[in-house]
Amino acid sequence: MAVRTVPAPLAHLPNALTVARLAVIPVFAALLIAADGGHSWAAAILFGAAAITDQIDGYLARRWHVESEFGKIADPLADRVLIDVAVVLLWHAGRLPWLALAIPLRDVVLIAATPFAVARGYRFEVNLLGKIATWLLYSSLAFTMATSAGTEWPRWIFWAGLVTAVASLALYGRKARKEVS
């Protein structure tokens, strides 16, 4: 096990960023709900800033050797909830098609299955496709909020994120079958 490389107060910064990301979700949701048809620069900026904290908290935790059990659960949960809220609200605003709801459905499956798999020996680790999917979804959703209705190019990024998310789910399932069996 690696030794922590920062003073004790800084060791909590990665988890504090995760908690902050969770805390801004209701504010983000309120901004997007109040937006005109899902178009909101304020919501897009807050969403983007929250997305950036996702990269920073994990990087700092690994670099400083301060990974925690809380962070291993709360960090991916915060990412999923932030993305899922954005998808549902943008779908409701007519900015995403109903098929976009596959993203929250995938996340419900992952969240529901993870405790059972972990109890049977599964080691949950985010895979590379999952990280790529998350960043494609973050960027596409922020661009969707920042652009006018009818702008198609953010949706192409979204579709790439959706396909990548489904592929990552298949990899999680395959890994779980090997580890749990």
Salt bridges, closest charged atoms under 4 A:
ASP54 OD1 - ARG21 NH2 3.88
ASP57 OD2 - ARG21 NH1 3.06
GLU69 OE2 - LYS72 NZ 3.50
ASP75 OD1 - ARG21 NH2 2.38
ASP79 OD1 - ARG21 NH2 3.05
ASP107 OD1 - ARG80 NE 2.95
ASP107 OD1 - ARG106 NH1 2.81
GLU125 OE2 - ARG123 NH2 2.03
GLU179 OE2 - LYS175 NZ 2.84
